Amino acid sequence: MSSLTRFKFLIKMRKLIFLIQLLVILAGCRQSGLKPNYSTPPFIIDSHTHYTATDEWEKSFVEVYTRHNAMACLLIDMEDIDRGIAFAKAHPDRVIPYAAVDIDSPTITEDILKVHAMGYKGLGELFAKGDWDYNDPKYDTIWSQAETLGMPIAPHTGNLINGMMAHLRPSFLADIAANHPNLIIHGAHFGNPWYEEAAEATRRNKNLYFDLSGSSLIKKENDPGYWAQWLWWTDAIGKSHMPKNAVPAWEKMLFATDEDPEAFEENIRRFNKVLDACNVSQETREKCYGLTMAKIFGIHPNTFLFLDIDSALKLKDKSIK
């Protein structure tokens, strides 16, 4: 058996194991309430976690993400961009590098061009920390530049550690998404605490996604079905008052940890608890966990490699629906 054939066989086996685990978990949930569920699809992209420029962190990241067959959108601070991109290039099957540019910097245009030339794939985590909302006209050149360069953006939404939140509402991202339809936006934290606003923003904009990382799943640990009331529209697709290009609600949600590698499995447990309580299908779980981000970047889930543009377009049209 060739190495490629063996690899494909292992991927198929992981997928079968995941399905069996999921069926067992769901059966157990029906009989005795929700139980911890650590099962995952065979392919994962953590859409939001932060890089720490130490040997210890890098070693831990590679070990954990390799063990879980996972990649990550790794958000790298500007002071670490040289070391960060070197780490990304050393582990192209694990890292999708994002540069955490300062959108209020007087050199922001040059900064974006610089990190793009270095090999960064996206921009984030971004913060509107000054006196302007994300949709303020002063930022529009940034969104236009990212759209032109094909760099997805990962803006923070909701409350910050310092208590600021007024300029970080998810509705501002809806305006950006509508004005820049070819710009992929995946907002952090589902707008915490403006969940309904975030849900309606993503329902109406095909290029806007959110993750549920941060304190939200901890806050609603004892009410995992809470999220279904905001992500309600799957059964309404094709009916009145729905966008023609609407997709099932949970396909707009992305797995993310926003924590150190050691917390990876705990984040899986939290996320699965919600998916189980909200009756999210296996097919949609696979998209939440990685296939949506793979489609965005043109990454083949069997090889973890970025494809050339022609192959990526074929993948978007066929393999990942």
C-alpha positions as CSV (number, residue, x, y, z in Angstrom):
1,M,0.0,0.0,0.0
2,S,1.5,3.4,-1.0
3,S,1.8,6.2,1.5
4,L,-0.9,8.2,-0.3
5,T,-3.3,5.2,-0.3
6,R,-2.6,4.6,3.3
7,F,-3.2,8.3,4.1
8,K,-6.6,8.2,2.3
9,F,-7.5,5.0,4.1
10,L,-6.7,6.6,7.5
11,I,-8.8,9.6,6.7
12,K,-11.8,7.4,5.8
13,M,-11.3,5.4,9.0
14,R,-11.2,8.6,11.1
15,K,-14.4,9.8,9.4
16,L,-16.1,6.4,10.2
17,I,-14.9,6.5,13.8
18,F,-16.3,10.0,14.2
19,L,-19.7,9.0,12.9
20,I,-19.8,6.0,15.2
21,Q,-18.8,8.2,18.1
22,L,-21.4,10.7,17.3
23,L,-24.2,8.2,17.0
24,V,-23.2,6.7,20.4
25,I,-23.0,10.1,22.0
26,L,-26.4,11.1,20.7
27,A,-28.0,7.8,21.8
28,G,-26.5,8.4,25.3
29,C,-27.9,11.9,25.3
30,R,-31.4,10.7,24.7
31,Q,-31.2,8.1,27.4
32,S,-29.4,9.9,30.3
33,G,-28.9,13.6,29.4
34,L,-25.9,15.3,27.9
35,K,-22.6,13.6,28.5
36,P,-19.1,15.0,27.7
37,N,-18.5,14.6,24.0
38,Y,-14.9,14.8,22.8
39,S,-15.4,13.4,19.3
40,T,-14.3,15.4,16.3
41,P,-14.4,15.1,12.5
42,P,-11.3,13.9,10.7
43,F,-10.3,17.4,9.8
44,I,-10.3,20.5,12.0
45,I,-9.4,24.2,11.5
46,D,-9.4,26.2,14.7
47,S,-10.5,29.6,13.2
48,H,-9.1,31.8,16.0
49,T,-6.2,31.2,18.4
50,H,-3.3,33.4,19.4
51,Y,0.4,32.8,18.9
52,T,2.9,33.0,21.7
53,A,6.5,33.5,20.6
54,T,8.2,30.9,22.8
55,D,9.8,27.5,22.1
56,E,7.6,25.9,24.8
57,W,4.3,27.3,23.2
58,E,5.4,26.3,19.7
59,K,6.2,22.8,20.8
60,S,2.9,22.4,22.6
61,F,1.0,23.7,19.6
62,V,2.6,21.3,17.1
63,E,2.1,18.4,19.4
64,V,-1.6,19.1,20.2
65,Y,-2.7,20.1,16.8
66,T,-0.9,17.2,15.1
67,R,-2.5,14.8,17.5
68,H,-6.0,16.2,16.6
69,N,-5.3,16.4,12.9
70,A,-5.9,20.1,13.1
71,M,-4.8,23.4,11.6
72,A,-5.3,26.9,13.1
73,C,-5.8,30.4,11.9
74,L,-2.9,31.6,14.1
75,L,-3.3,35.3,15.1
76,I,0.2,36.8,15.4
77,D,1.1,40.1,17.0
78,M,3.0,42.6,14.8
79,E,6.1,42.5,17.1
80,D,6.3,38.7,16.4
81,I,5.6,38.7,12.7
82,D,9.1,37.5,11.6
83,R,9.2,34.6,14.1
84,G,5.6,33.9,13.5
85,I,5.8,33.6,9.7
86,A,8.9,31.4,10.1
87,F,6.9,29.1,12.4
88,A,4.0,29.1,9.9
89,K,6.3,28.2,7.0
90,A,7.9,25.4,9.0
91,H,4.5,23.9,9.7
92,P,2.3,24.6,6.6
93,D,0.1,21.7,7.4
94,R,-0.8,23.2,10.8
95,V,-0.7,27.0,10.5
96,I,-2.7,29.6,8.6
97,P,-0.9,32.8,9.5
98,Y,-2.9,36.0,10.4
99,A,-1.2,39.3,11.1
100,A,-2.7,41.3,14.0
101,V,-2.3,44.7,12.3
102,D,-3.4,47.8,14.2
103,I,-6.2,49.4,12.1
104,D,-5.6,52.8,13.7
105,S,-1.9,52.8,12.8
106,P,-0.8,55.6,10.5
107,T,1.1,53.0,8.5
108,I,-1.7,50.5,8.2
109,T,-1.7,50.5,4.4
110,E,2.0,49.7,4.3
111,D,1.6,47.2,7.1
112,I,-0.9,45.2,5.2
113,L,1.2,45.2,2.1
114,K,4.2,44.1,4.1
115,V,2.5,41.1,5.9
116,H,0.9,40.0,2.6
117,A,4.3,40.0,0.9
118,M,5.7,38.0,3.9
119,G,3.1,35.2,3.3
120,Y,0.4,36.1,5.8
121,K,-3.0,34.8,4.7
122,G,-5.4,36.9,6.8
123,L,-5.6,39.9,9.1
124,G,-6.6,39.5,12.8
125,E,-7.4,39.7,15.5
126,L,-8.5,43.3,14.7
127,F,-9.8,45.8,17.2
128,A,-11.7,49.1,16.9
129,K,-10.2,50.5,20.1
130,G,-10.2,54.2,19.3
131,D,-13.1,56.6,18.7
132,W,-14.6,54.9,15.6
133,D,-16.8,52.0,14.8
134,Y,-15.7,49.2,12.4
135,N,-18.0,50.7,9.7
136,D,-16.6,54.2,10.0
137,P,-15.6,55.5,6.6
138,K,-12.0,56.0,7.9
139,Y,-11.5,52.3,7.9
140,D,-13.0,51.6,4.4
141,T,-9.6,51.7,2.6
142,I,-8.5,48.8,4.9
143,W,-11.4,46.6,4.0
144,S,-11.0,47.4,0.3
145,Q,-7.3,46.5,0.5
146,A,-8.0,43.2,2.3
147,E,-10.7,42.4,-0.2
148,T,-8.4,43.1,-3.2
149,L,-5.6,41.1,-1.7
150,G,-7.9,38.2,-0.8
151,M,-7.1,38.3,2.9
152,P,-9.9,37.3,5.2
153,I,-10.3,39.5,8.4
154,A,-11.0,38.3,11.9
155,P,-12.4,41.3,13.9
156,H,-13.1,41.1,17.6
157,T,-16.8,41.7,18.5
158,G,-18.4,42.4,21.9
159,N,-16.8,43.1,25.2
160,L,-13.1,43.4,25.7
161,I,-11.0,42.5,28.7
162,N,-10.8,46.2,29.6
163,G,-14.6,46.6,29.4
164,M,-14.7,48.5,26.1
165,M,-17.4,47.4,23.7
166,A,-19.2,50.3,22.1
167,H,-17.3,50.3,18.8
168,L,-17.3,46.5,18.5
169,R,-20.9,45.6,17.7
170,P,-21.5,42.8,15.2
171,S,-23.9,45.0,13.2
172,F,-20.9,47.1,12.0
173,L,-19.5,44.0,10.4
174,A,-22.8,43.5,8.5
175,D,-22.2,46.9,6.8
176,I,-18.6,46.0,5.9
177,A,-19.8,42.6,4.5
178,A,-22.5,44.3,2.4
179,N,-20.2,46.9,1.0
180,H,-17.3,44.4,0.3
181,P,-19.0,41.2,-0.9
182,N,-15.8,39.5,-1.8
183,L,-14.2,40.1,1.6
184,I,-14.5,37.1,4.0
185,I,-15.1,38.2,7.6
186,H,-15.2,35.9,10.5
187,G,-16.0,37.8,13.7
188,A,-14.8,36.6,17.0
189,H,-17.1,35.7,19.9
190,F,-20.5,35.9,18.1
191,G,-20.9,39.5,19.2
192,N,-21.0,38.7,23.0
193,P,-23.5,39.8,24.3
194,W,-25.2,40.9,21.1
195,Y,-26.0,37.4,19.9
196,E,-29.2,38.1,18.0
197,E,-27.6,41.0,16.2
198,A,-24.7,38.8,15.2
199,A,-27.0,36.1,14.0
200,E,-29.1,38.4,11.9
201,A,-25.9,40.0,10.4
202,T,-24.6,36.6,9.3
203,R,-28.0,35.4,8.0
204,R,-28.1,38.3,5.6
205,N,-24.5,38.3,4.5
206,K,-23.0,35.3,2.8
207,N,-19.4,36.4,3.5
208,L,-19.9,36.9,7.2
209,Y,-19.2,34.2,9.8
210,F,-18.7,34.0,13.5
211,D,-17.0,31.8,16.1
212,L,-18.3,31.0,19.6
213,S,-14.9,31.2,21.4
214,G,-14.3,33.1,24.6
215,S,-16.6,33.3,27.6
216,S,-20.0,32.6,25.9
217,L,-19.9,28.8,26.1
218,I,-18.7,29.1,29.7
219,K,-21.5,31.5,30.5
220,K,-24.1,29.2,28.9
221,E,-22.5,25.9,30.1
222,N,-25.8,24.9,31.8
223,D,-28.0,26.0,28.9
224,P,-26.3,24.6,25.7
225,G,-29.5,24.8,23.7
226,Y,-29.7,28.5,24.2
227,W,-28.0,29.2,20.8
228,A,-30.8,27.6,18.8
229,Q,-33.1,30.6,19.3
230,W,-30.7,32.9,17.5
231,L,-29.6,30.4,14.8
232,W,-33.2,29.6,13.8
233,W,-33.5,29.9,10.1
234,T,-32.5,26.5,8.6
235,D,-36.1,25.4,8.2
236,A,-37.1,28.8,6.8
237,I,-34.7,28.7,3.8
238,G,-36.6,29.2,0.6
239,K,-39.5,30.9,2.3
240,S,-40.4,34.5,2.5
241,H,-38.1,37.0,4.2
242,M,-35.1,34.9,3.6
243,P,-32.1,35.8,1.4
244,K,-32.0,33.8,-1.8
245,N,-28.4,32.7,-1.1
246,A,-29.1,31.7,2.6
247,V,-27.4,28.7,4.0
248,P,-28.3,26.6,7.1
249,A,-27.7,28.6,10.2
250,W,-25.0,26.5,11.8
251,E,-22.9,26.6,8.6
252,K,-22.2,30.2,9.5
253,M,-20.6,29.2,12.8
254,L,-16.9,28.2,13.2
255,F,-15.0,26.2,15.7
256,A,-12.4,28.3,17.6
257,T,-10.5,28.0,20.9
258,D,-9.0,31.5,21.6
259,E,-7.0,29.6,24.3
260,D,-3.6,27.9,24.7
261,P,-3.1,24.4,23.1
262,E,-3.6,22.7,26.4
263,A,-7.3,23.8,26.4
264,F,-8.0,22.3,23.0
265,E,-10.0,19.3,24.2
266,E,-11.9,21.4,26.7
267,N,-13.0,23.7,23.8
268,I,-14.1,20.6,21.8
269,R,-16.2,19.5,24.8
270,R,-17.9,22.9,25.1
271,F,-18.6,23.2,21.4
272,N,-19.9,19.6,21.1
273,K,-22.2,20.2,24.0
274,V,-23.8,23.0,22.1
275,L,-23.9,21.1,18.8
276,D,-25.5,18.1,20.5
277,A,-28.1,20.2,22.3
278,C,-29.0,22.1,19.1
279,N,-29.3,18.8,17.0
280,V,-26.6,19.9,14.5
281,S,-26.1,17.3,11.8
282,Q,-22.8,15.5,11.2
283,E,-22.5,17.1,7.8
284,T,-22.8,20.6,9.3
285,R,-20.5,19.8,12.2
286,E,-17.8,19.0,9.7
287,K,-18.3,22.4,8.1
288,C,-18.2,24.1,11.5
289,Y,-15.1,22.3,12.5
290,G,-13.1,22.9,9.4
291,L,-14.6,22.4,6.0
292,T,-15.9,26.0,5.8
293,M,-12.5,27.5,6.4
294,A,-10.9,25.0,4.1
295,K,-13.3,26.1,1.3
296,I,-12.4,29.8,2.0
297,F,-8.7,29.2,1.8
298,G,-8.7,26.5,-0.9
299,I,-7.1,23.9,1.5
300,H,-7.6,20.3,0.6
301,P,-8.8,18.5,3.8
302,N,-7.0,15.3,2.8
303,T,-3.6,16.9,2.4
304,F,-3.8,20.1,4.5
305,L,-2.1,21.9,1.6
306,F,-3.1,25.2,0.0
307,L,-4.0,24.5,-3.6
308,D,-3.2,26.4,-6.8
309,I,-6.0,28.7,-7.9
310,D,-7.5,26.4,-10.5
311,S,-7.6,23.4,-8.1
312,A,-9.0,25.6,-5.4
313,L,-11.8,26.7,-7.5
314,K,-12.7,23.1,-8.5
315,L,-12.6,22.2,-4.8
316,K,-15.0,25.0,-3.9
317,D,-17.4,23.9,-6.7
318,K,-17.2,20.2,-6.1
319,S,-15.6,18.6,-3.0
320,I,-16.7,21.0,-0.3
321,K,-20.3,22.1,-0.6
